[in-house]
Structure formats: structure tokens, C-alpha cells
Amino acid sequence: MTTTCRTGSHDQHDVYAALCPGREVFDLLANKWTALAIGAMEEGPQRFGALQRRLQGVSPKVLTQTLRRLETGGF
């Protein structure tokens, strides 16, 4: 079982390894609302209400969680 994401080379990682930090990025970006929120903010920051109107169908709770995850992830 692989416990690290290093492949042996200094500049490559094994994204198939369970502990690879790249997996966290994939998990974040694979979320439907995350992808849509990033697209909606393509031209710059948006106010919460404007984002909620643009992302029809997202609840305030889910939008808040999505934006917090993006912020925590450095996006």
C-alpha cells in the first residue's frame, strides 16, 4: 500500500496514492457548485447575493459552504 504521493522524482506526485495532497484539490474541484462558483467569479469577486442569483438552485447554506471551502483551499 502506498503511503506517500512521491513517485521518486522530485517534481512529480502519484495522485493515485491515498495521501497525495492533490486529491484534496480534485475533491474540491469535482463538486458541482464549486465548479459553477468558480465560473461565475471568472471576471472577479462577486457579492454573495449576486452569486446566489447567478447560481440558480443553490441554497444559501450550500453556497456559504462552497465559498468557505474555496477560501480554505486557497482559491
The first five atom37 places (N, CA, C, CB, O) and aatype in JSON, in Angstrom:
{
  "aatype": [12, 16, 16, 16, 4, 1, 16, 7, 15, 8, 3, 5, 8, 3, 19, 18, 0, 0, 10, 4, 14, 7, 1, 6, 19, 13, 3, 10, 10, 0, 2, 11, 17, 16, 0, 10, 0, 9, 7, 0, 12, 6, 6, 7, 14, 5, 1, 13, 7, 0, 10, 5, 1, 1, 10, 5, 7, 19, 15, 14, 11, 19, 10, 16, 5, 16, 10, 1, 1, 10, 6, 16, 7, 7, 13],
  "atom_mask": [
    [1, 1, 1, 1, 1],
    [1, 1, 1, 1, 1],
    [1, 1, 1, 1, 1],
    [1, 1, 1, 1, 1],
    [1, 1, 1, 1, 1],
    [1, 1, 1, 1, 1],
    [1, 1, 1, 1, 1],
    [1, 1, 1, 0, 1],
    [1, 1, 1, 1, 1],
    [1, 1, 1, 1, 1],
    [1, 1, 1, 1, 1],
    [1, 1, 1, 1, 1],
    [1, 1, 1, 1, 1],
    [1, 1, 1, 1, 1],
    [1, 1, 1, 1, 1],
    [1, 1, 1, 1, 1],
    [1, 1, 1, 1, 1],
    [1, 1, 1, 1, 1],
    [1, 1, 1, 1, 1],
    [1, 1, 1, 1, 1],
    [1, 1, 1, 1, 1],
    [1, 1, 1, 0, 1],
    [1, 1, 1, 1, 1],
    [1, 1, 1, 1, 1],
    [1, 1, 1, 1, 1],
    [1, 1, 1, 1, 1],
    [1, 1, 1, 1, 1],
    [1, 1, 1, 1, 1],
    [1, 1, 1, 1, 1],
    [1, 1, 1, 1, 1],
    [1, 1, 1, 1, 1],
    [1, 1, 1, 1, 1],
    [1, 1, 1, 1, 1],
    [1, 1, 1, 1, 1],
    [1, 1, 1, 1, 1],
    [1, 1, 1, 1, 1],
    [1, 1, 1, 1, 1],
    [1, 1, 1, 1, 1],
    [1, 1, 1, 0, 1],
    [1, 1, 1, 1, 1],
    [1, 1, 1, 1, 1],
    [1, 1, 1, 1, 1],
    [1, 1, 1, 1, 1],
    [1, 1, 1, 0, 1],
    [1, 1, 1, 1, 1],
    [1, 1, 1, 1, 1],
    [1, 1, 1, 1, 1],
    [1, 1, 1, 1, 1],
    [1, 1, 1, 0, 1],
    [1, 1, 1, 1, 1],
    [1, 1, 1, 1, 1],
    [1, 1, 1, 1, 1],
    [1, 1, 1, 1, 1],
    [1, 1, 1, 1, 1],
    [1, 1, 1, 1, 1],
    [1, 1, 1, 1, 1],
    [1, 1, 1, 0, 1],
    [1, 1, 1, 1, 1],
    [1, 1, 1, 1, 1],
    [1, 1, 1, 1, 1],
    [1, 1, 1, 1, 1],
    [1, 1, 1, 1, 1],
    [1, 1, 1, 1, 1],
    [1, 1, 1, 1, 1],
    [1, 1, 1, 1, 1],
    [1, 1, 1, 1, 1],
    [1, 1, 1, 1, 1],
    [1, 1, 1, 1, 1],
    [1, 1, 1, 1, 1],
    [1, 1, 1, 1, 1],
    [1, 1, 1, 1, 1],
    [1, 1, 1, 1, 1],
    [1, 1, 1, 0, 1],
    [1, 1, 1, 0, 1],
    [1, 1, 1, 1, 1]
  ],
  "atom_positions": [
    [[0.84, -1.18, 0.0], [0.0, 0.0, 0.0], [0.89, 1.25, 0.0], [-0.95, -0.01, 1.22], [1.85, 1.32, 0.77]],
    [[0.57, 2.21, -0.84], [1.35, 3.44, -0.93], [0.91, 4.4, 0.16], [1.2, 4.08, -2.32], [-0.29, 4.65, 0.34]],
    [[1.89, 4.95, 0.9], [1.55, 5.88, 1.97], [1.96, 7.3, 1.64], [2.19, 5.44, 3.27], [1.63, 8.22, 2.39]],
    [[2.65, 7.5, 0.56], [3.09, 8.83, 0.17], [2.71, 9.06, -1.28], [4.62, 9.0, 0.38], [2.34, 8.12, -1.99]],
    [[2.8, 10.28, -1.71], [2.44, 10.54, -3.1], [3.67, 10.79, -3.96], [1.5, 11.72, -3.18], [3.52, 11.1, -5.15]],
    [[4.85, 10.68, -3.42], [6.08, 10.85, -4.2], [6.28, 9.65, -5.11], [7.31, 11.05, -3.27], [6.04, 8.51, -4.71]],
    [[6.72, 9.9, -6.34], [6.99, 8.82, -7.29], [8.46, 8.5, -7.36], [6.47, 9.18, -8.67], [8.86, 7.57, -8.06]],
    [[9.27, 9.25, -6.67], [10.71, 9.06, -6.73], [11.37, 10.26, -7.37], [0.0, 0.0, 0.0], [12.51, 10.59, -7.03]],
    [[10.69, 10.9, -8.28], [11.19, 12.12, -8.9], [10.84, 13.29, -7.99], [10.6, 12.32, -10.33], [9.83, 13.27, -7.29]],
    [[11.67, 14.31, -8.01], [11.46, 15.46, -7.11], [10.29, 16.34, -7.52], [12.7, 16.29, -7.05], [9.79, 17.1, -6.69]],
    [[9.85, 16.28, -8.75], [8.8, 17.19, -9.21], [7.52, 16.5, -9.63], [9.31, 18.0, -10.34], [6.66, 17.13, -10.24]],
    [[7.36, 15.23, -9.32], [6.14, 14.52, -9.69], [5.51, 13.88, -8.47], [6.44, 13.45, -10.75], [6.2, 13.51, -7.51]],
    [[4.19, 13.75, -8.51], [3.44, 13.13, -7.43], [2.55, 12.05, -8.02], [2.61, 14.17, -6.65], [2.15, 12.11, -9.18]],
    [[2.24, 11.08, -7.21], [1.34, 10.0, -7.6], [-0.06, 10.32, -7.07], [1.85, 8.6, -7.07], [-0.34, 10.09, -5.89]],
    [[-0.91, 10.86, -7.92], [-2.26, 11.25, -7.48], [-3.12, 10.05, -7.11], [-2.95, 12.07, -8.56], [-4.2, 10.22, -6.55]],
    [[-2.66, 8.86, -7.42], [-3.4, 7.65, -7.05], [-3.1, 7.23, -5.61], [-3.05, 6.51, -8.0], [-3.82, 6.4, -5.05]],
    [[-2.06, 7.79, -5.01], [-1.71, 7.48, -3.62], [-2.73, 8.11, -2.68], [-0.28, 7.97, -3.29], [-3.15, 9.25, -2.88]],
    [[-3.12, 7.38, -1.67], [-4.16, 7.83, -0.74], [-3.83, 9.15, -0.05], [-4.41, 6.77, 0.3], [-4.74, 9.93, 0.22]],
    [[-2.59, 9.41, 0.24], [-2.22, 10.6, 0.99], [-1.72, 11.75, 0.13], [-1.18, 10.26, 2.0], [-1.17, 12.72, 0.66]],
    [[-1.89, 11.67, -1.16], [-1.42, 12.74, -2.04], [-2.27, 13.99, -1.84], [-1.47, 12.28, -3.52], [-3.49, 13.92, -1.92]],
    [[-1.65, 15.14, -1.58], [-2.41, 16.37, -1.37], [-3.19, 16.81, -2.6], [-1.5, 17.48, -0.94], [-4.15, 17.57, -2.49]],
    [[-2.8, 16.35, -3.76], [-3.54, 16.68, -4.98], [-4.97, 16.17, -4.95], [0.0, 0.0, 0.0], [-5.85, 16.72, -5.6]],
    [[-5.19, 15.11, -4.2], [-6.55, 14.56, -4.1], [-7.52, 15.55, -3.47], [-6.53, 13.27, -3.28], [-8.69, 15.59, -3.84]],
    [[-7.03, 16.35, -2.53], [-7.9, 17.35, -1.91], [-8.35, 18.38, -2.94], [-7.16, 18.06, -0.74], [-9.5, 18.82, -2.93]],
    [[-7.45, 18.76, -3.83], [-7.79, 19.72, -4.89], [-8.81, 19.09, -5.83], [-6.51, 20.15, -5.68], [-9.79, 19.74, -6.2]],
    [[-8.59, 17.84, -6.21], [-9.54, 17.15, -7.09], [-10.92, 17.06, -6.44], [-9.04, 15.75, -7.45], [-11.94, 17.28, -7.09]],
    [[-10.94, 16.73, -5.15], [-12.2, 16.63, -4.42], [-12.94, 17.96, -4.42], [-11.96, 16.17, -2.99], [-14.15, 18.01, -4.62]],
    [[-12.21, 19.02, -4.19], [-12.81, 20.36, -4.16], [-13.37, 20.74, -5.52], [-11.78, 21.4, -3.7], [-14.51, 21.2, -5.62]],
    [[-12.59, 20.55, -6.57], [-13.0, 20.98, -7.9], [-14.05, 20.07, -8.53], [-11.8, 21.04, -8.8], [-14.76, 20.49, -9.45]],
    [[-14.17, 18.85, -8.05], [-15.14, 17.92, -8.62], [-16.58, 18.22, -8.17], [-14.78, 16.5, -8.24], [-17.53, 17.68, -8.74]],
    [[-16.74, 19.06, -7.18], [-18.06, 19.42, -6.68], [-18.77, 20.33, -7.69], [-17.96, 20.1, -5.3], [-18.18, 21.29, -8.19]],
    [[-20.03, 20.02, -7.97], [-20.81, 20.78, -8.95], [-20.86, 22.27, -8.63], [-22.23, 20.24, -9.03], [-20.59, 23.1, -9.49]],
    [[-21.19, 22.61, -7.39], [-21.34, 24.02, -7.04], [-20.0, 24.75, -7.03], [-22.0, 24.16, -5.68], [-19.94, 25.94, -7.32]],
    [[-18.93, 24.04, -6.7], [-17.61, 24.66, -6.73], [-17.25, 25.07, -8.14], [-16.55, 23.7, -6.16], [-16.81, 26.2, -8.38]],
    [[-17.43, 24.16, -9.08], [-17.11, 24.46, -10.48], [-17.94, 25.62, -11.0], [-17.33, 23.21, -11.36], [-17.43, 26.49, -11.7]],
    [[-19.21, 25.65, -10.65], [-20.09, 26.73, -11.11], [-19.72, 28.06, -10.44], [-21.55, 26.38, -10.82], [-19.75, 29.1, -11.09]],
    [[-19.38, 28.02, -9.16], [-19.0, 29.25, -8.46], [-17.71, 29.83, -9.04], [-18.82, 28.98, -6.94], [-17.59, 31.05, -9.22]],
    [[-16.75, 28.98, -9.34], [-15.51, 29.46, -9.95], [-15.8, 30.09, -11.3], [-14.49, 28.3, -10.11], [-15.26, 31.15, -11.63]],
    [[-16.65, 29.46, -12.08], [-17.04, 30.02, -13.37], [-17.75, 31.35, -13.24], [0.0, 0.0, 0.0], [-17.52, 32.26, -14.03]],
    [[-18.61, 31.46, -12.23], [-19.36, 32.7, -12.02], [-18.44, 33.84, -11.57], [-20.46, 32.48, -10.99], [-18.75, 35.01, -11.79]],
    [[-17.33, 33.5, -10.94], [-16.4, 34.53, -10.47], [-15.21, 34.7, -11.4], [-15.92, 34.18, -9.08], [-14.19, 35.27, -11.03]],
    [[-15.35, 34.2, -12.6], [-14.29, 34.25, -13.59], [-13.75, 35.66, -13.84], [-14.78, 33.67, -14.89], [-12.55, 35.85, -14.04]],
    [[-14.64, 36.63, -13.81], [-14.23, 38.01, -14.09], [-13.96, 38.82, -12.83], [-15.3, 38.7, -14.9], [-13.78, 40.03, -12.89]],
    [[-13.92, 38.15, -11.7], [-13.6, 38.84, -10.46], [-14.57, 38.49, -9.34], [0.0, 0.0, 0.0], [-15.55, 37.77, -9.55]],
    [[-14.29, 39.01, -8.16], [-15.12, 38.73, -6.99], [-16.57, 39.2, -7.2], [-14.54, 39.4, -5.74], [-16.83, 40.16, -7.92]],
    [[-17.48, 38.49, -6.58], [-18.91, 38.81, -6.66], [-19.47, 38.9, -5.25], [-19.68, 37.75, -7.5], [-18.97, 38.25, -4.33]],
    [[-20.49, 39.7, -5.09], [-21.2, 39.75, -3.82], [-22.0, 38.45, -3.66], [-22.14, 41.0, -3.73], [-22.39, 37.82, -4.64]],
    [[-22.23, 38.07, -2.41], [-22.93, 36.82, -2.12], [-24.28, 36.75, -2.83], [-23.13, 36.67, -0.62], [-24.59, 35.75, -3.48]],
    [[-25.07, 37.8, -2.71], [-26.4, 37.81, -3.34], [-26.34, 37.68, -4.85], [0.0, 0.0, 0.0], [-27.18, 37.0, -5.45]],
    [[-25.36, 38.33, -5.46], [-25.21, 38.23, -6.92], [-24.84, 36.81, -7.32], [-24.13, 39.22, -7.41], [-25.35, 36.3, -8.32]],
    [[-23.97, 36.17, -6.55], [-23.61, 34.79, -6.84], [-24.81, 33.87, -6.68], [-22.46, 34.33, -5.92], [-25.02, 32.96, -7.49]],
    [[-25.58, 34.1, -5.64], [-26.74, 33.24, -5.4], [-27.76, 33.38, -6.53], [-27.38, 33.59, -4.05], [-28.37, 32.4, -6.94]],
    [[-27.95, 34.59, -7.02], [-28.88, 34.78, -8.16], [-28.34, 34.13, -9.42], [-29.13, 36.28, -8.41], [-29.09, 33.55, -10.21]],
    [[-27.04, 34.23, -9.62], [-26.42, 33.65, -10.83], [-26.45, 32.13, -10.79], [-24.97, 34.14, -10.98], [-26.68, 31.49, -11.81]],
    [[-26.23, 31.54, -9.62], [-26.21, 30.09, -9.46], [-27.59, 29.6, -9.05], [-25.14, 29.65, -8.42], [-27.8, 29.19, -7.91]],
    [[-28.49, 29.66, -9.96], [-29.88, 29.31, -9.67], [-29.97, 27.89, -9.12], [-30.75, 29.45, -10.94], [-29.44, 26.94, -9.7]],
    [[-30.66, 27.76, -7.99], [-30.87, 26.45, -7.38], [-29.97, 26.16, -6.2], [0.0, 0.0, 0.0], [-30.2, 25.19, -5.48]],
    [[-28.95, 26.98, -5.98], [-28.07, 26.76, -4.82], [-28.69, 27.41, -3.6], [-26.65, 27.31, -5.09], [-29.17, 28.55, -3.66]],
    [[-28.67, 26.69, -2.48], [-29.2, 27.27, -1.24], [-28.12, 28.16, -0.61], [-29.65, 26.14, -0.25], [-26.94, 27.98, -0.88]],
    [[-28.54, 29.1, 0.23], [-27.55, 29.95, 0.9], [-26.54, 29.12, 1.7], [-28.26, 30.93, 1.83], [-25.35, 29.44, 1.73]],
    [[-27.02, 28.06, 2.35], [-26.13, 27.22, 3.15], [-25.06, 26.56, 2.28], [-26.94, 26.15, 3.88], [-23.88, 26.57, 2.63]],
    [[-25.47, 25.98, 1.17], [-24.53, 25.29, 0.29], [-23.57, 26.28, -0.36], [-25.28, 24.5, -0.8], [-22.38, 25.98, -0.5]],
    [[-24.05, 27.45, -0.74], [-23.17, 28.46, -1.32], [-22.14, 28.93, -0.29], [-23.99, 29.66, -1.84], [-20.97, 29.1, -0.62]],
    [[-22.57, 29.13, 0.94], [-21.64, 29.53, 2.0], [-20.59, 28.46, 2.21], [-22.4, 29.78, 3.31], [-19.4, 28.78, 2.31]],
    [[-20.99, 27.19, 2.29], [-20.05, 26.1, 2.47], [-19.06, 26.02, 1.3], [-20.8, 24.76, 2.61], [-17.87, 25.81, 1.49]],
    [[-19.57, 26.21, 0.09], [-18.74, 26.14, -1.11], [-17.7, 27.26, -1.1], [-19.61, 26.24, -2.38], [-16.52, 27.01, -1.36]],
    [[-18.13, 28.47, -0.79], [-17.21, 29.6, -0.77], [-16.17, 29.45, 0.34], [-17.98, 30.9, -0.6], [-15.02, 29.84, 0.17]],
    [[-16.57, 28.9, 1.47], [-15.62, 28.68, 2.56], [-14.57, 27.63, 2.17], [-16.35, 28.24, 3.83], [-13.39, 27.78, 2.48]],
    [[-15.03, 26.56, 1.5], [-14.09, 25.53, 1.04], [-13.1, 26.11, 0.03], [-14.84, 24.34, 0.41], [-11.91, 25.79, 0.08]],
    [[-13.59, 26.95, -0.87], [-12.69, 27.58, -1.85], [-11.67, 28.47, -1.14], [-13.51, 28.42, -2.86], [-10.48, 28.46, -1.47]],
    [[-12.14, 29.24, -0.18], [-11.25, 30.13, 0.56], [-10.2, 29.33, 1.33], [-12.05, 31.02, 1.52], [-9.02, 29.66, 1.31]],
    [[-10.65, 28.29, 2.01], [-9.73, 27.44, 2.76], [-8.71, 26.77, 1.85], [-10.5, 26.38, 3.54], [-7.55, 26.6, 2.21]],
    [[-9.16, 26.4, 0.65], [-8.28, 25.76, -0.32], [-7.35, 26.73, -1.05], [0.0, 0.0, 0.0], [-6.53, 26.3, -1.86]],
    [[-7.47, 28.0, -0.76], [-6.58, 28.98, -1.36], [-7.05, 29.54, -2.68], [0.0, 0.0, 0.0], [-6.28, 30.21, -3.38]],
    [[-8.29, 29.28, -3.03], [-8.84, 29.81, -4.27], [-9.46, 31.17, -4.01], [-9.87, 28.83, -4.87], [-9.98, 31.79, -4.94]]
  ]
}
